C-alpha cells in the first residue's frame, strides 16, 4: 500500500495514546550513588584475636591445620526434582528443556532418562574421584548396591570394601573371603548378596554384610568366575574353571544341574534379564546359549578368536555383548542369532563390558587401562553394501548373485575414549542405576568414578584425548587438596585414623603416624609386619572404635586384636577352611601371609601360561617367600 494511502486513512485511536515526539533531546542517566564496589564487613578485633590464639594453640604440637571444606560430590537429587517438576509443567508430552553450553545451565542438566533420543548425555567421561584401600591390591569386581547409594568392591585380598556413592569416601571394609574374590552379585530384589572366590567357595551375605552360609561350589577347588541370578531370584548360575556351568537353588544352596559342553575354563555366565536363557563364555573361544530347564545347548557362536572375558545383556534383553582377548567387543542379536556389531578400538585384550541402563551405550575396559564408550544407536553405512567374496579358481561363491551374499558385520567406531583411565587392566565396570555415574575397578589397585560432562565444561580432564587423571599416581586421591591434610589431634598426614578421607595413609599398630604403604616402606616401623596383626583381622591395637561403624552393620572392628575377620555381626565367623574343609593345612587368618593358601597374588590361579602377575612366589607378606616386590608383572593378566 502506498504511503499516501496510509496517511489518508482515518485514525480511530484517541490522540493521547498516539506516540508523540519529545521536544527535548534524550539525556542518558548516570548513577550518582553507590559507585564503590561492595566492601567486606568490618573485622571484629576480638574475634580475630580469638582465631589467632586458636591457630597458635593448634601449632604448639607442630601439626598442620586441616581445611574445613565440604567434600565434592556428583549429586543427582537436584536433577531428579527438576525433571519431576518439568514433567508436570511441560506444555506437551515430548517437551524437553534444551541446555545451553554455558556453566549456568548446569542446573538444567537432567538425568539421562529425560533425554530418550539423545545418547550423548550418557557419556561418562569426566574424571571425578579415585578411591584406594589402605592395603593396596587389585580390585577384581565392582557393583552398585540395589538402592544406588553405595559401591561394593571385591579385591584379591578377599575383602569387601563399601564406598559412598555420593561423596565417594570410604565407609566400611569386611574380610569376606580367605582368597581373591572373583565375582559377586546382588539378587534382583536386593535382599541378598552372593559372592565366590578363587578356591570355588560360594557365600551368601545380607545387606548388612552378615555372612549366612558358605560351601564349596566347584570341582577340585577351581575358581568360580561368574555368578548371575535368574529373574525370580530362585536360582543362580555359576561359571567355574572346571569347564562347567552350574545352576543352583538359592534357598537350598544345592546344585540342580551341571551344564557341560565347553572345552575349557568358563570365564563368565549371564542369565537373561527376563527369560529362561543363559549365555556363557569360555576359554575355548566359544559363546554358548543354554536352556536352564533341560540343560541343553541351544546355540554356539564361534566369532571370537580368543578367550571370552566378559558378557553382558542389554537392558531389554535383545542384545548380548562379549569382550574377548582378541581385542574386540562383539554384539549379538538373539532375535536373529546373528552378529550385530563388531567394536574395534582397544589396543590390547578387552577385560570388561557394561551396558548403560537407559541408552544404547556400551562401555568396555581393556588391559591397556583404557575405557571406551560405544554408541549403538546409529546404523553404519557399511551394513548396506553386500559382501561379495573375491573370485578364486576353486571357489563357487563368486558365482552367487549379490542378493544371496551376506553383508559384512558393521564395525562401529568409538564414541568416546579414555585412553589412560587406569594404569593397568580394567577388570570391572558398573553404571549407576540412573546412568549418570560410571565406576571402574582396575588391576592398579584403584576404584575410579566417572561422571557426565557438564554444560560449558571446556577444561574437562579428557578433553585433550587421553590425558591422565590428576594425581593418578600411587597414594593419590584424585588431586583433592583436602585429602592429605592432617586432622588436629590425630597426628600428621598418613595416620591410621584417616579412614574417612579416601582410605589412604600409613598403618601403625599404635594408631599413630606411619609411613604410607605406597612409599614402599614395609619395615616394622609402621606396624605392617608386626606379629600381632592378622591379615584377615583388623588393625591390632586397642579394640574397635564406634566412630567407624555404620548403623545396622555393627562395630567396624578396625582395632580387632583377635586376628579374625574384621567386620562381623553377631560374633566372629570361623575361618573359611575350617567351616568348609574341617581343619585346613594353609596358614591361619592370623598369620602374616597374603592368604591362607599361600599362593601367588594374581587375580586367578597359576594359569595355563604360568604367568605370575604379582610375583609373590611363596606368598610371604614381607616379600621373603621367593617373590619380588614389584607392583605388577609384564603380562598383567588374570588367567
ChimeraX attribute file (.defattr): number of C-alpha atoms within 10 A of each C-alpha:
attribute: neighborCount
match mode: 1-to-1
recipient: residues
	/A:1	5
	/A:2	6
	/A:3	7
	/A:4	8
	/A:5	8
	/A:6	9
	/A:7	9
	/A:8	8
	/A:9	8
	/A:10	7
	/A:11	9
	/A:12	6
	/A:13	8
	/A:14	7
	/A:15	9
	/A:16	7
	/A:17	7
	/A:18	9
	/A:19	7
	/A:20	8
	/A:21	7
	/A:22	7
	/A:23	6
	/A:24	6
	/A:25	7
	/A:26	7
	/A:27	6
	/A:28	5
	/A:29	6
	/A:30	6
	/A:31	6
	/A:32	6
	/A:33	6
	/A:34	7
	/A:35	7
	/A:36	6
	/A:37	6
	/A:38	7
	/A:39	6
	/A:40	6
	/A:41	6
	/A:42	6
	/A:43	8
	/A:44	8
	/A:45	8
	/A:46	8
	/A:47	10
	/A:48	11
	/A:49	11
	/A:50	11
	/A:51	11
	/A:52	11
	/A:53	12
	/A:54	11
	/A:55	13
	/A:56	12
	/A:57	12
	/A:58	15
	/A:59	13
	/A:60	8
	/A:61	11
	/A:62	11
	/A:63	18
	/A:64	17
	/A:65	15
	/A:66	14
	/A:67	12
	/A:68	9
	/A:69	8
	/A:70	8
	/A:71	13
	/A:72	12
	/A:73	12
	/A:74	16
	/A:75	12
	/A:76	15
	/A:77	11
	/A:78	13
	/A:79	18
	/A:80	17
	/A:81	12
	/A:82	15
	/A:83	21
	/A:84	12
	/A:85	11
	/A:86	16
	/A:87	15
	/A:88	10
	/A:89	11
	/A:90	13
	/A:91	10
	/A:92	9
	/A:93	9
	/A:94	8
	/A:95	12
	/A:96	16
	/A:97	14
	/A:98	10
	/A:99	14
	/A:100	13
	/A:101	13
	/A:102	12
	/A:103	12
	/A:104	11
	/A:105	14
	/A:106	17
	/A:107	13
	/A:108	16
	/A:109	23
	/A:110	24
	/A:111	21
	/A:112	23
	/A:113	19
	/A:114	20
	/A:115	17
	/A:116	11
	/A:117	11
	/A:118	12
	/A:119	18
	/A:120	16
	/A:121	21
	/A:122	27
	/A:123	28
	/A:124	23
	/A:125	24
	/A:126	22
	/A:127	22
	/A:128	22
	/A:129	25
	/A:130	25
	/A:131	23
	/A:132	24
	/A:133	22
	/A:134	20
	/A:135	18
	/A:136	19
	/A:137	24
	/A:138	29
	/A:139	33
	/A:140	29
	/A:141	26
	/A:142	27
	/A:143	23
	/A:144	22
	/A:145	19
	/A:146	17
	/A:147	9
	/A:148	15
	/A:149	15
	/A:150	21
	/A:151	23
	/A:152	19
	/A:153	24
	/A:154	29
	/A:155	29
	/A:156	28
	/A:157	25
	/A:158	25
	/A:159	25
	/A:160	24
	/A:161	21
	/A:162	21
	/A:163	24
	/A:164	15
	/A:165	22
	/A:166	16
	/A:167	16
	/A:168	26
	/A:169	21
	/A:170	24
	/A:171	20
	/A:172	24
	/A:173	21
	/A:174	23
	/A:175	22
	/A:176	29
	/A:177	28
	/A:178	26
	/A:179	28
	/A:180	29
	/A:181	31
	/A:182	25
	/A:183	28
	/A:184	25
	/A:185	22
	/A:186	23
	/A:187	19
	/A:188	15
	/A:189	10
	/A:190	14
	/A:191	13
	/A:192	18
	/A:193	21
	/A:194	22
	/A:195	24
	/A:196	32
	/A:197	30
	/A:198	25
	/A:199	26
	/A:200	27
	/A:201	24
	/A:202	23
	/A:203	21
	/A:204	21
	/A:205	18
	/A:206	15
	/A:207	16
	/A:208	16
	/A:209	20
	/A:210	21
	/A:211	19
	/A:212	12
	/A:213	12
	/A:214	19
	/A:215	17
	/A:216	16
	/A:217	25
	/A:218	22
	/A:219	15
	/A:220	11
	/A:221	16
	/A:222	21
	/A:223	28
	/A:224	32
	/A:225	26
	/A:226	25
	/A:227	26
	/A:228	25
	/A:229	24
	/A:230	23
	/A:231	17
	/A:232	13
	/A:233	18
	/A:234	13
	/A:235	21
	/A:236	23
	/A:237	27
	/A:238	29
	/A:239	30
	/A:240	29
	/A:241	26
	/A:242	20
	/A:243	21
	/A:244	24
	/A:245	31
	/A:246	22
	/A:247	24
	/A:248	20
	/A:249	15
	/A:250	17
	/A:251	9
	/A:252	10
	/A:253	17
	/A:254	14
	/A:255	15
	/A:256	15
	/A:257	16
	/A:258	15
	/A:259	19
	/A:260	14
	/A:261	13
	/A:262	20
	/A:263	14
	/A:264	18
	/A:265	23
	/A:266	30
	/A:267	27
	/A:268	29
	/A:269	28
	/A:270	25
	/A:271	25
	/A:272	22
	/A:273	20
	/A:274	12
	/A:275	12
	/A:276	13
	/A:277	16
	/A:278	22
	/A:279	23
	/A:280	28
	/A:281	29
	/A:282	27
	/A:283	22
	/A:284	19
	/A:285	23
	/A:286	21
	/A:287	25
	/A:288	20
	/A:289	20
	/A:290	22
	/A:291	16
	/A:292	21
	/A:293	11
	/A:294	9
	/A:295	17
	/A:296	14
	/A:297	16
	/A:298	12
	/A:299	12
	/A:300	15
	/A:301	15
	/A:302	11
	/A:303	12
	/A:304	20
	/A:305	14
	/A:306	19
	/A:307	24
	/A:308	29
	/A:309	24
	/A:310	28
	/A:311	26
	/A:312	24
	/A:313	21
	/A:314	21
	/A:315	17
	/A:316	12
	/A:317	16
	/A:318	15
	/A:319	17
	/A:320	22
	/A:321	24
	/A:322	27
	/A:323	29
	/A:324	27
	/A:325	21
	/A:326	18
	/A:327	20
	/A:328	24
	/A:329	29
	/A:330	20
	/A:331	24
	/A:332	19
	/A:333	15
	/A:334	14
	/A:335	9
	/A:336	9
	/A:337	13
	/A:338	12
	/A:339	19
	/A:340	21
	/A:341	21
	/A:342	20
	/A:343	23
	/A:344	17
	/A:345	20
	/A:346	23
	/A:347	15
	/A:348	18
	/A:349	23
	/A:350	31
	/A:351	29
	/A:352	29
	/A:353	28
	/A:354	24
	/A:355	23
	/A:356	25
	/A:357	20
	/A:358	21
	/A:359	24
	/A:360	16
	/A:361	20
	/A:362	24
	/A:363	25
	/A:364	29
	/A:365	30
	/A:366	31
	/A:367	26
	/A:368	21
	/A:369	24
	/A:370	24
	/A:371	26
	/A:372	24
	/A:373	25
	/A:374	23
	/A:375	20
	/A:376	20
	/A:377	12
	/A:378	8
	/A:379	13
	/A:380	14
	/A:381	10
	/A:382	14
	/A:383	16
	/A:384	11
	/A:385	11
	/A:386	14
	/A:387	16
	/A:388	18
	/A:389	14
	/A:390	8
	/A:391	11
	/A:392	9
	/A:393	6
	/A:394	7
	/A:395	10
	/A:396	10
	/A:397	14
	/A:398	15
	/A:399	10
	/A:400	11
	/A:401	9
	/A:402	13
	/A:403	10
	/A:404	11
	/A:405	14
	/A:406	13
	/A:407	15
	/A:408	17
	/A:409	17
	/A:410	17
	/A:411	17
	/A:412	19
	/A:413	16
	/A:414	17
	/A:415	15
	/A:416	18
	/A:417	21
	/A:418	24
	/A:419	20
	/A:420	18
	/A:421	28
	/A:422	27
	/A:423	19
	/A:424	21
	/A:425	28
	/A:426	31
	/A:427	29
	/A:428	26
	/A:429	24
	/A:430	23
	/A:431	24
	/A:432	22
	/A:433	17
	/A:434	16
	/A:435	22
	/A:436	25
	/A:437	23
	/A:438	26
	/A:439	22
	/A:440	27
	/A:441	29
	/A:442	29
	/A:443	28
	/A:444	23
	/A:445	25
	/A:446	26
	/A:447	28
	/A:448	23
	/A:449	24
	/A:450	21
	/A:451	21
	/A:452	21
	/A:453	22
	/A:454	17
	/A:455	17
	/A:456	14
	/A:457	14
	/A:458	12
	/A:459	9
	/A:460	15
	/A:461	19
	/A:462	19
	/A:463	14
	/A:464	9
	/A:465	12
	/A:466	14
	/A:467	14
	/A:468	18
	/A:469	22
	/A:470	16
	/A:471	13
	/A:472	18
	/A:473	14
	/A:474	16
	/A:475	24
	/A:476	21
	/A:477	24
	/A:478	20
	/A:479	16
	/A:480	16
	/A:481	10
	/A:482	15
	/A:483	20
	/A:484	20
	/A:485	19
	/A:486	19
	/A:487	18
	/A:488	14
	/A:489	11
	/A:490	16
	/A:491	20
	/A:492	21
	/A:493	23
	/A:494	24
	/A:495	22
	/A:496	26
	/A:497	23
	/A:498	23
	/A:499	19
	/A:500	15
	/A:501	19
	/A:502	25
	/A:503	24
	/A:504	30
	/A:505	27
	/A:506	26
	/A:507	24
	/A:508	24
	/A:509	22
	/A:510	15
	/A:511	20
	/A:512	16
	/A:513	21
	/A:514	23
	/A:515	21
	/A:516	22
	/A:517	20
	/A:518	17
	/A:519	10
	/A:520	10
	/A:521	14
	/A:522	17
	/A:523	12
	/A:524	13
	/A:525	15
	/A:526	22
	/A:527	21
	/A:528	26
	/A:529	18
	/A:530	15
	/A:531	12
	/A:532	19
	/A:533	25
	/A:534	26
	/A:535	27
	/A:536	29
	/A:537	24
	/A:538	26
	/A:539	28
	/A:540	24
	/A:541	16
	/A:542	13
	/A:543	16
	/A:544	20
	/A:545	13
	/A:546	12
	/A:547	9
	/A:548	18
	/A:549	17
	/A:550	13
	/A:551	8
	/A:552	10
	/A:553	17
	/A:554	17
	/A:555	22
	/A:556	24
	/A:557	26
	/A:558	27
	/A:559	22
	/A:560	23
	/A:561	20
	/A:562	20
	/A:563	20
	/A:564	23
	/A:565	27
	/A:566	28
	/A:567	27
	/A:568	21
	/A:569	15
	/A:570	9
	/A:571	9
	/A:572	13
	/A:573	17
	/A:574	12
	/A:575	20
	/A:576	21
	/A:577	19
	/A:578	12
	/A:579	14
	/A:580	14
	/A:581	11
	/A:582	10
	/A:583	11
	/A:584	15
	/A:585	11
	/A:586	14
	/A:587	15
	/A:588	22
	/A:589	24
	/A:590	22
	/A:591	20
	/A:592	22
	/A:593	24
	/A:594	27
	/A:595	27
	/A:596	23
	/A:597	18
	/A:598	18
	/A:599	18
	/A:600	22
	/A:601	27
	/A:602	25
	/A:603	29
	/A:604	26
	/A:605	20
	/A:606	16
	/A:607	13
	/A:608	7
	/A:609	7
	/A:610	9
	/A:611	19
	/A:612	25
	/A:613	22
	/A:614	24
	/A:615	21
	/A:616	24
	/A:617	17
	/A:618	18
	/A:619	23
	/A:620	19
	/A:621	20
	/A:622	18
	/A:623	17
	/A:624	13
	/A:625	15
	/A:626	12
	/A:627	19
	/A:628	15
	/A:629	14
	/A:630	12
	/A:631	14
	/A:632	19
	/A:633	14
	/A:634	10
	/A:635	11
	/A:636	19
	/A:637	22
	/A:638	19
	/A:639	20
